[in-house]
Amino acid sequence: MAIRPLHLNKRAGFTLVEVLVYTAGLVLLLGAMATSLVYMNNWYQRSTIGPRVDRVGSSVIDRIVRDIRSGDAINGSQSLLEVSTGALSLSYTSESGSGTTYSALQSGRVIHRIDSGSTEYLSPEDMTVSRLYFKQIITQESRAVRVEMDITFSIKDEVQTRTYSSVAILRNSYE
């Protein structure tokens, strides 16, 4: 009978200790990867949500300011001035005729309407406009409107509010 060498009698495979060591290493590696992904997600949200809110705030204020600058007069009966849920109705005259524009805060969003047309939303539904404030400023030389708007948003359970404001002079009020 032939004698086998000693190294051929060993069983192939891993011992229980080796499996436990490899499993622990894999768990540590997966934990580090998960932590890294959570950190990257938080960083992404902080670096994109704030600038997006700024773009929305600036564009809404710019649209309202354009209406004010092209407007001739404030329609007092349809406007809500000096309240946090304001509305502003303006009469305008252009080469093609006359009409009205209307901007207001409705259910956390800024709405806009020209004449009796359809209502459009100036702010997206995933952001809350918490305040839209209009104040008429009357001087001996002109009439103007101050617009202030607060947008409230959250990043990882942290609620933040940013304020946007501008002043515009009504057309023909300074002539």
C-alpha positions as a printed NumPy array, in Angstrom:
array([[  0.   ,   0.   ,   0.   ],
       [  1.21 ,   3.438,  -0.923],
       [  1.653,   6.071,   1.671],
       [  0.156,   9.425,   0.91 ],
       [  2.029,  12.585,   1.628],
       [  0.817,  14.435,   4.701],
       [ -0.341,  17.577,   2.873],
       [ -2.84 ,  15.582,   0.777],
       [ -4.719,  14.41 ,   3.868],
       [ -5.811,  17.983,   4.742],
       [ -9.339,  18.959,   3.923],
       [ -9.85 ,  21.776,   1.446],
       [-11.856,  24.885,   2.578],
       [-11.891,  27.496,   5.31 ],
       [-11.938,  27.129,   9.027],
       [-14.665,  28.737,  11.101],
       [-12.233,  31.357,  12.388],
       [-11.284,  32.352,   8.839],
       [-14.951,  32.69 ,   7.835],
       [-15.645,  34.868,  10.888],
       [-12.65 ,  37.111,  10.145],
       [-13.683,  37.534,   6.491],
       [-17.304,  38.227,   7.476],
       [-16.229,  40.862,  10.017],
       [-14.04 ,  42.522,   7.395],
       [-16.921,  42.55 ,   4.913],
       [-19.289,  44.055,   7.499],
       [-16.769,  46.816,   8.266],
       [-16.312,  47.537,   4.56 ],
       [-20.078,  47.689,   3.936],
       [-20.544,  49.947,   6.99 ],
       [-17.912,  52.363,   5.703],
       [-19.553,  52.405,   2.27 ],
       [-23.021,  53.049,   3.738],
       [-21.708,  55.892,   5.891],
       [-20.011,  57.371,   2.855],
       [-23.24 ,  57.2  ,   0.825],
       [-25.257,  58.893,   3.58 ],
       [-22.646,  61.653,   3.854],
       [-22.643,  62.148,   0.055],
       [-26.459,  62.319,  -0.019],
       [-26.498,  64.988,   2.73 ],
       [-23.811,  66.963,   0.918],
       [-25.729,  66.724,  -2.372],
       [-28.962,  67.971,  -0.787],
       [-27.238,  70.904,   0.929],
       [-25.393,  71.887,  -2.219],
       [-28.429,  71.728,  -4.536],
       [-31.537,  72.685,  -2.547],
       [-30.286,  76.095,  -1.367],
       [-29.266,  77.341,  -4.819],
       [-32.538,  76.013,  -6.289],
       [-34.548,  77.936,  -3.693],
       [-32.52 ,  81.05 ,  -4.549],
       [-33.279,  80.643,  -8.261],
       [-36.999,  80.212,  -7.592],
       [-37.103,  83.167,  -5.181],
       [-35.292,  85.451,  -7.598],
       [-37.415,  84.46 , -10.582],
       [-40.718,  84.942,  -8.709],
       [-39.676,  88.373,  -7.422],
       [-38.402,  89.346, -10.897],
       [-41.721,  88.396, -12.502],
       [-43.733,  90.435, -10.   ],
       [-41.353,  93.4  , -10.353],
       [-41.742,  93.325, -14.165],
       [-45.512,  93.502, -13.709],
       [-45.189,  96.429, -11.312],
       [-42.884,  98.325, -13.669],
       [-45.299,  97.872, -16.555],
       [-48.355,  98.662, -14.433],
       [-50.135, 102.005, -14.395],
       [-52.142, 101.712, -11.169],
       [-52.902,  99.392,  -8.259],
       [-56.435,  98.012,  -8.173],
       [-57.157,  98.576,  -4.503],
       [-60.329,  96.504,  -4.338],
       [-58.584,  93.356,  -5.594],
       [-55.262,  93.826,  -3.762],
       [-54.303,  92.797,  -0.252],
       [-51.548,  95.141,   0.875],
       [-49.5  ,  95.008,   4.082],
       [-50.541,  91.479,   5.069],
       [-48.438,  88.32 ,   5.021],
       [-50.76 ,  86.581,   2.55 ],
       [-50.786,  89.476,   0.124],
       [-52.255,  89.922,  -3.323],
       [-51.498,  92.575,  -5.911],
       [-53.706,  93.515,  -8.833],
       [-52.345,  96.027, -11.339],
       [-53.875,  97.789, -14.319],
       [-51.66 ,  98.237, -17.336],
       [-51.876,  99.838, -20.756],
       [-49.841,  98.622, -23.681],
       [-49.767,  99.098, -27.432],
       [-52.108,  96.148, -27.84 ],
       [-54.639,  97.36 , -25.266],
       [-55.199,  97.446, -21.55 ],
       [-55.66 ,  94.78 , -18.92 ],
       [-54.783,  93.59 , -15.438],
       [-52.23 ,  91.353, -13.804],
       [-52.803,  89.563, -10.533],
       [-50.236,  87.964,  -8.204],
       [-51.112,  86.373,  -4.866],
       [-50.194,  83.769,  -2.28 ],
       [-52.48 ,  80.747,  -2.423],
       [-51.971,  77.516,  -0.479],
       [-48.233,  78.093,  -0.054],
       [-47.627,  78.916,  -3.718],
       [-47.457,  82.148,  -5.665],
       [-50.057,  82.382,  -8.415],
       [-50.088,  84.735, -11.386],
       [-52.85 ,  85.649, -13.814],
       [-53.003,  88.042, -16.751],
       [-56.438,  89.508, -17.472],
       [-59.014,  86.746, -17.109],
       [-56.667,  84.072, -18.449],
       [-55.631,  80.897, -16.754],
       [-53.828,  80.95 , -13.424],
       [-50.207,  79.843, -13.482],
       [-48.012,  78.947, -10.538],
       [-44.776,  80.894, -10.223],
       [-43.433,  78.722,  -7.402],
       [-43.087,  74.922,  -7.478],
       [-45.174,  72.663,  -5.279],
       [-42.173,  71.211,  -3.424],
       [-41.359,  74.608,  -1.842],
       [-43.585,  76.552,   0.524],
       [-43.937,  80.293,   0.157],
       [-44.755,  81.227,   3.742],
       [-45.138,  84.98 ,   3.207],
       [-45.895,  87.302,   0.292],
       [-46.051,  90.93 ,   1.392],
       [-46.848,  93.999,  -0.71 ],
       [-46.54 ,  97.583,   0.517],
       [-47.449, 100.629,  -1.528],
       [-44.996, 103.525,  -1.249],
       [-46.335, 106.923,  -2.253],
       [-44.092, 109.977,  -2.611],
       [-44.59 , 113.368,  -4.253],
       [-42.707, 112.159,  -7.321],
       [-43.899, 108.592,  -7.786],
       [-45.704, 105.497,  -6.569],
       [-43.875, 102.254,  -5.9  ],
       [-44.488,  98.807,  -4.447],
       [-42.197,  96.914,  -2.095],
       [-42.414,  93.128,  -2.447],
       [-41.161,  90.682,   0.188],
       [-41.4  ,  86.92 ,  -0.024],
       [-40.302,  84.154,   2.359],
       [-39.66 ,  80.62 ,   1.115],
       [-39.544,  77.876,   3.731],
       [-37.872,  74.557,   2.963],
       [-36.26 ,  71.7  ,   4.857],
       [-33.003,  69.857,   4.53 ],
       [-32.847,  66.692,   6.647],
       [-35.418,  67.801,   9.247],
       [-33.831,  71.264,   9.497],
       [-36.355,  73.946,   8.478],
       [-34.88 ,  77.056,   6.854],
       [-36.476,  80.271,   5.589],
       [-35.013,  82.641,   3.037],
       [-36.361,  86.116,   2.323],
       [-36.38 ,  87.828,  -1.071],
       [-37.397,  91.429,  -1.625],
       [-37.41 ,  94.231,  -4.152],
       [-38.929,  97.648,  -4.85 ],
       [-40.341,  98.739,  -8.197],
       [-41.829, 102.017,  -9.376],
       [-45.114, 101.952, -11.271],
       [-44.845, 103.128, -14.868],
       [-46.277, 106.568, -15.564],
       [-46.346, 107.369, -11.843],
       [-43.266, 109.571, -12.087],
       [-44.167, 111.571, -15.175]])
